[in-house]
Amino acid sequence: MKDSLRRACSLAVFLLVMGCSKEPDPVDLANTPTPYPANVKPGFINKVWEVSLSTGVAPGTLYAFLSDGTLAITSPSSKATFGAWTYKKGKLTMIEQSQEYKTDILSLSHDELRLKSHNPGGSIEIVLVPARVAPLPP
């Protein structure tokens, strides 16, 4: 119960921070590149994903690939970090702390996103599922 409450609170804070960010400056969309081709919208965008299994990431870690190219990552044991991501010509790149990681999408469905990230220390596999959201207490 305590873990569920902590997870729900972490997710609520994460979503609150994302929703309360400063109003963006006007952007000329005609000249701004999108992180993915205009005719392709990968199914993992604007969803909160939870690591269920990985060879290098703690289970329970949350990932959100936001449509503006922001990558948000948080876990019950750490503060949220923000990076970036791009999807060009069918290739996903995750950028964390200014380090680019070429990432293979091994599979993508409504229920699961399987990634293989090619990090300098070796490749890691990550199985993500839609984040579980515990109900808030009354």
Contact map, one row per residue, 1 for C-alpha under 8 A:
111110000000000000000000000000000000000000000000000000000000000000000000000000000000000000000000000000000000000000000000000000000000000000
111111000000000000000000000000000000000000000000000000000000000000000000000000000000000000000000000000000000000000000000000000000000000000
111111100000000000000000000000000000000000000000000000000000000000000000000000000000000000000000000000000000000000000000000000000000000000
111111110000000000000000000000000000000000000000000000000000000000000000000000000000000000000000000000000000000000000000000000000000010000
111111111000000000000000000000000000000000000000000000000000000000000000000000000000000000000000000000000000000000000000000000000000010110
011111111100000000000000000000000000000000000000000000000000000000000000000100000000000000000000000000000000000000000000000000000000000000
001111111110000000000000000000000000000000000000000000000000000000000000000100000000000000000000000000000000000000000000000000000000110000
000111111111000000000000000000000000000000000000000000000000000000000000000000000000000000000000000000000000000000000000000000000000111100
000011111111100000000000000000000000000000000000000000000000000000000000000000000000000000000000000000000000000000000000000000000000000000
000001111111110000000000000000000000000000000000000000000000000000000000001100000000000000000000000000000000000000000000000000000000000000
000000111111111000000000000000000000000000000000000000000000000000000000000000000000000000000000000000000000000000000000000000000000100000
000000011111111100000000000000000000000000000000000000000000000000000000000000000000000000000000000000000000000000000000000000000000000000
000000001111111110000000000000000000000000000000000000000000000000000000000000000000000000000000000000000000000000000000000000000000000000
000000000111111111000000000000000000000000000000000000000000000000000000010000010000000000000000000000000000000000000000000000000000000000
000000000011111111100000000000000000000000000000000000000000000000000000000000000000000000000000000000000000000000000000000000000000000000
000000000001111111110000000000000000000000000000000000000000000000000000000000000000000000000000000000000000000000000000000000000000000000
000000000000111111111000000000000000000000000000000000000000000000000000000000000000000000000000000000000000000000000000000000000000000000
000000000000011111111000000000000000000000000000000000000000000000000000000000000000000000000000000000000000000000000000000000000000000000
000000000000001111111000000000000000000000000000000000000000000000000000000000000000000000000000000000000000000000000000000000000000000000
000000000000000111111100000000000000000000000000000000000000000000000000000000000000000000000000000000000000000000000000000000000000000000
000000000000000011111110000000000000000000000000000000000000000000000000000000000000000000000000000000000000000000000000000000000000000000
000000000000000000011111000000000000000000000000000000000000000000000000000000000000000000000000000000000000000000000000000000000000000000
000000000000000000001111100000000000000000000000000000000000000000000000000000000000000000000000000000000000000000000000000000000000000000
000000000000000000000111110000000000000000000000000000000000000000000000000000000000000000000000000000000000000000000000000000000000000000
000000000000000000000011111000000000000000000000000000000000000000000000000000000000000000000000000000000000000000000000000000000000000000
000000000000000000000001111100000000000000000000000000000000000000000000000000000000000000000000000000000000000000000000000000000000000000
000000000000000000000000111110010000000000000000000000000000000000000000000000000000000000000000000000000000000000000000000000000000000000
000000000000000000000000011111110000000000000000000000000000000000000000000000000000000000000000000000000000000000000000000000000000000000
000000000000000000000000001111111000000000000000000000000000000000000000000000000000000000000000000000000000000000000000000000000000000000
000000000000000000000000000111110000000000000000000000000000000000000000000000000000000000000000000000000000000000000000000000000000000000
000000000000000000000000000111111000000000000000000000000000000000000000000000000000000000000000000000000000000000000000000000000000000000
000000000000000000000000001111111100000000000000000000000000000000000000000000000000000000000000000000000000000000000000000000000000000000
000000000000000000000000000010111110000000000000000000000000000000000000000000000000000000000000000000000000000000000000000000000000000000
000000000000000000000000000000011111110000000000000000000000000000011000000000000000000000000000000000000000000000000000000000000000000000
000000000000000000000000000000001111100000000000000000000000000000111000000000000000111100000000000000000000000000000000000000000000000000
000000000000000000000000000000000111110110000000000000000000000000000000000000000000011110000000000000000000000000000000000000000000000000
000000000000000000000000000000000111111110000000000000000000000000000000000000000000001110000000000000000000000000000000000000000000000000
000000000000000000000000000000000101111110000000000000000000000000000000000000000000000000000000000000000000000000000000000000000000000000
000000000000000000000000000000000000111110000000000000000000000000000000000000000000000000000000000000000000000000000000000000000000000000
000000000000000000000000000000000001111111000000000000000000000000000000000000000000000000000000000000000000000000000000000000000000000000
000000000000000000000000000000000001111111101000000000000000000000000000000000000000000000000000000000000000000000000000000000000000000000
000000000000000000000000000000000000000111111000000000000000000000000000000000000000000000000000000000000000000000000000000000000000000000
000000000000000000000000000000000000000011111000000000000000000000000000000000000000000000000000000000000001110000000000000000000000000000
000000000000000000000000000000000000000001111110000000000000000010000000000000000000000000000000000000000001000010000000000000000000000000
000000000000000000000000000000000000000011111110000000000000000111100000000000000000000000000000000000000000000000000000000000000000000000
000000000000000000000000000000000000000000011111000000000000000111100000000000000000000000000000000000000000000000000000000000000000000000
000000000000000000000000000000000000000000011111100000000000000111000000000000000000000000000000000000000000000000000000000000000100000000
000000000000000000000000000000000000000000000111110000000000011110000000000000000000000000000000000000000000000000000000000000000110000000
000000000000000000000000000000000000000000000011111000000000011100000000000000000000000000000000000000000000000000000000000000011110000000
000000000000000000000000000000000000000000000001111100000011111000000000000000000000000000000000000000000000000000000000000000011111000000
000000000000000000000000000000000000000000000000111111001111111000000000000000000000000000000000000000000000000000000000000001111000000000
000000000000000000000000000000000000000000000000011111000011000000000000000000000000000000000000000000000000000000000000000001111000000000
000000000000000000000000000000000000000000000000001111101110000000000000000000000000000000000000000000000000000000000000000001110000000000
000000000000000000000000000000000000000000000000001111111110000000000000000000000000000000000000000000000000000000000000000111100000000000
000000000000000000000000000000000000000000000000000011111000000000000000000000000000000000000000000000000000000000000000000111000000000000
000000000000000000000000000000000000000000000000000001111100000000000000000000000000000000000000000000000000000000000000000111000000000000
000000000000000000000000000000000000000000000000001011111110100000000000000000000000000000000000000000000000000000000000000001000000000000
000000000000000000000000000000000000000000000000001011011111100000000000000000000000000000000000000000000000000000000000000000000000000000
000000000000000000000000000000000000000000000000011111001111100000000000000000000000000000000000000000000000000000000000000000000000000000
000000000000000000000000000000000000000000000000011100000111110000000000001100000000000000000000000000000000000000000000000000000000000000
000000000000000000000000000000000000000000000000011000001111111000000000111100000000000000000000000000000000000000000000000000000000000000
000000000000000000000000000000000000000000000001111000000001111100000001111000000000000000000000000000000000000000000000000000000010000000
000000000000000000000000000000000000000000000001111000000000111110000011110000000000000000000000000000000000000000000000000000000000000000
000000000000000000000000000000000000000000001111100000000000011111000011100000000000000000000000000000000000000000000000000000000000000000
000000000000000000000000000000000000000000011111000000000000001111101111000000000000100000000000000000000000000000000000000000000000000000
000000000000000000000000000000000000000000001110000000000000000111111111000000000000000000000000000000000000000000000000000000000000000000
000000000000000000000000000000000010000000001100000000000000000011111100000000000000000000000000000000000000000000000000000000000000000000
000000000000000000000000000000000110000000000000000000000000000001111100000000000000000000000000000000000000000000000000000000000000000000
000000000000000000000000000000000110000000000000000000000000000011111110000000000001110000000000000000000000000000000000000000000000000000
000000000000000000000000000000000000000000000000000000000000000011111111000000000111100000000000000000000000000000000000000000000000000000
000000000000000000000000000000000000000000000000000000000000001111001111100000000111100000000110000000000000000000000000000000000000000000
000000000000000000000000000000000000000000000000000000000000011111000111110000011111000000000000000000000000000000000000000000000000000000
000000000000000000000000000000000000000000000000000000000000111100000011111000011100000000000000000000000000000000000000000000000000000000
000000000000010000000000000000000000000000000000000000000000111000000001111101111000000000000000000000000000000000000000000000000000000000
000000000100000000000000000000000000000000000000000000000001110000000000111111110000000000000000000000000000000000000000000000000000000000
000001100100000000000000000000000000000000000000000000000001100000000000011111000000000000000000000000000000000000000000000000000000000000
000000000000000000000000000000000000000000000000000000000000000000000000001111100000000000000000000000000000000000000000000000000000000000
000000000000000000000000000000000000000000000000000000000000000000000000011111110000000000000000000000000000000000000000000000000000000000
000000000000000000000000000000000000000000000000000000000000000000000000011011111000000000000000000000000000000000000000000000000000000000
000000000000010000000000000000000000000000000000000000000000000000000001111001111100000000000000000000000000000000000000000000000000000000
000000000000000000000000000000000000000000000000000000000000000000000001110000111110000000000000000000000000000000000000000000000000000000
000000000000000000000000000000000000000000000000000000000000000000000111100000011111000000000001000000000000000000000000000000000000000000
000000000000000000000000000000000000000000000000000000000000000000000111000000001111100000000111110000000000000000000000000000000000000000
000000000000000000000000000000000000000000000000000000000000000000001111000000000111110000000111000000000000000000000000000000000000000000
000000000000000000000000000000000010000000000000000000000000000010001110000000000011111000011110000000000000000000000000000000000000000000
000000000000000000000000000000000011000000000000000000000000000000001000000000000001111100111100000000000000000000000000000000000000000000
000000000000000000000000000000000011100000000000000000000000000000000000000000000000111111111000000000000000000000000000000000000000000000
000000000000000000000000000000000011100000000000000000000000000000000000000000000000011111110000000000000000000000000000000000000000000000
000000000000000000000000000000000001100000000000000000000000000000000000000000000000001111100000000000000000000000000000000000000000000000
000000000000000000000000000000000000000000000000000000000000000000000000000000000000001111110000000000000000000000000000000000000000000000
000000000000000000000000000000000000000000000000000000000000000000000000000000000000011111111000000001110000000000000000000000000000000000
000000000000000000000000000000000000000000000000000000000000000000000000000000000000111101111100000001111000000000000000000000000000000000
000000000000000000000000000000000000000000000000000000000000000000000000000000000000111000111110000111100000000000000000000000000000000000
000000000000000000000000000000000000000000000000000000000000000000000010000000000011110000011111000111100000000000000000000000000000000000
000000000000000000000000000000000000000000000000000000000000000000000010000000000011100000001111111110000000000000000000000000000000000000
000000000000000000000000000000000000000000000000000000000000000000000000000000000111000000000111111110000000000000000000000000000000000000
000000000000000000000000000000000000000000000000000000000000000000000000000000000010000000000011111000000000000000000000000000000000000000
000000000000000000000000000000000000000000000000000000000000000000000000000000000010000000000011111100000000000000000000000000000000000000
000000000000000000000000000000000000000000000000000000000000000000000000000000000000000000000011111110000000000000000000000000000000000000
000000000000000000000000000000000000000000000000000000000000000000000000000000000000000000001111011111000000000000000000000000000000000000
000000000000000000000000000000000000000000000000000000000000000000000000000000000000000000001111001111100000000000001110000000000000000000
000000000000000000000000000000000000000000000000000000000000000000000000000000000000000000111100000111110000000000001110000000000000000000
000000000000000000000000000000000000000000000000000000000000000000000000000000000000000000111100000011111000000000111100000000000000000000
000000000000000000000000000000000000000000000000000000000000000000000000000000000000000000110000000001111100000000111000000000000000000000
000000000000000000000000000000000000000000000000000000000000000000000000000000000000000000010000000000111111000011110000000000000000000000
000000000000000000000000000000000000000000000000000000000000000000000000000000000000000000000000000000011111000011110000000000000000000000
000000000000000000000000000000000000000000000000000000000000000000000000000000000000000000000000000000001111100111100000000000000000000000
000000000000000000000000000000000000000000110000000000000000000000000000000000000000000000000000000000001111111111000000000000000000000000
000000000000000000000000000000000000000000100000000000000000000000000000000000000000000000000000000000000011111110000000000000000000000000
000000000000000000000000000000000000000000100000000000000000000000000000000000000000000000000000000000000001111100000000000000000000000000
000000000000000000000000000000000000000000000000000000000000000000000000000000000000000000000000000000000001111110000000000000001100000000
000000000000000000000000000000000000000000000000000000000000000000000000000000000000000000000000000000000011111111000000000000111100000000
000000000000000000000000000000000000000000010000000000000000000000000000000000000000000000000000000000001111101111100000000000111000000000
000000000000000000000000000000000000000000000000000000000000000000000000000000000000000000000000000000001111000111110000000011110000000000
000000000000000000000000000000000000000000000000000000000000000000000000000000000000000000000000000000111110000011111000000011100000000000
000000000000000000000000000000000000000000000000000000000000000000000000000000000000000000000000000000111100000001111100001111000000000000
000000000000000000000000000000000000000000000000000000000000000000000000000000000000000000000000000011110000000000111110001111000000000000
000000000000000000000000000000000000000000000000000000000000000000000000000000000000000000000000000011100000000000011111011100000000000000
000000000000000000000000000000000000000000000000000000000000000000000000000000000000000000000000000011000000000000001111111100000000000000
000000000000000000000000000000000000000000000000000000000000000000000000000000000000000000000000000000000000000000000111111000000000000000
000000000000000000000000000000000000000000000000000000000000000000000000000000000000000000000000000000000000000000000011111000000000000000
000000000000000000000000000000000000000000000000000000000000000000000000000000000000000000000000000000000000000000000111111100000000000000
000000000000000000000000000000000000000000000000000000000000000000000000000000000000000000000000000000000000000000011111111110000000000000
000000000000000000000000000000000000000000000000000001110000000000000000000000000000000000000000000000000000000000011110011111000000000000
000000000000000000000000000000000000000000000000000001110000000000000000000000000000000000000000000000000000000001111000001111100000000000
000000000000000000000000000000000000000000000000001111111000000000000000000000000000000000000000000000000000000001111000000111110000000000
000000000000000000000000000000000000000000000000001111000000000000000000000000000000000000000000000000000000000111100000000011111000000000
000000000000000000000000000000000000000000000000111110000000000000000000000000000000000000000000000000000000000111000000000001111100000000
000000000000000000000000000000000000000000000000111100000000000000000000000000000000000000000000000000000000001110000000000000111110000000
000000000000000000000000000000000000000000000011110000000000000000000000000000000000000000000000000000000000001100000000000000011111000000
000000000000000000000000000000000000000000000001110000000000010000000000000000000000000000000000000000000000000000000000000000001111100000
000000000000000000000000000000000000000000000000010000000000000000000000000000000000000000000000000000000000000000000000000000000111110000
000000110010000000000000000000000000000000000000000000000000000000000000000000000000000000000000000000000000000000000000000000000011111000
000110110000000000000000000000000000000000000000000000000000000000000000000000000000000000000000000000000000000000000000000000000001111100
000000010000000000000000000000000000000000000000000000000000000000000000000000000000000000000000000000000000000000000000000000000000111110
000010010000000000000000000000000000000000000000000000000000000000000000000000000000000000000000000000000000000000000000000000000000011111
000010000000000000000000000000000000000000000000000000000000000000000000000000000000000000000000000000000000000000000000000000000000001111
000000000000000000000000000000000000000000000000000000000000000000000000000000000000000000000000000000000000000000000000000000000000000111
